[in-house]
Structures are given as structure tokens and as C-alpha cells.
Amino acid sequence: MAVGDEPWHDFVNVVGKIHIYTKEEWRRWPLSCLEQSPAVMEASSKSSPSGPDSSPTVLSI
């Protein structure tokens, strides 16, 4: 979600909690956990100052 995609109040009413995981944290999830998620997960291709593997995973719902 980019800034300005949705009105802030609509976003807050829909989303209860956001968890941001690194690629390493996401890879440690059990497969059964990923199969239960309704979100489509894709690895972020952006690099961060601390290295490409520390960029968060993007969740598209």
C-alpha cells in the first residue's frame, strides 16, 4: 500500500494490526501457516542500507 492509496480512516477501520517481517523471519514460517493466510506474499526487490536480505516482505491482500 502506498501513501494516498486509501483514505486513512478507511484503512484504520479495516486493518487491526500490521506485522512487518524480514525475509529471514518469513522463511522460517511453517508451510501450514502460509497456506492458511489469505494474503498473497511476494518478496520485496528493494535494497535497504543494511543489505538486500533485510528488506521486508510485501503482503498484497
Buried (B, 14 or more C-beta within 10 A) or exposed (E): EEEEEEEEEEEEEEEEEEEEBBBEEBEEEEEEEEEEEEEEEEBEEEEEEEEEEEBBBBBEE
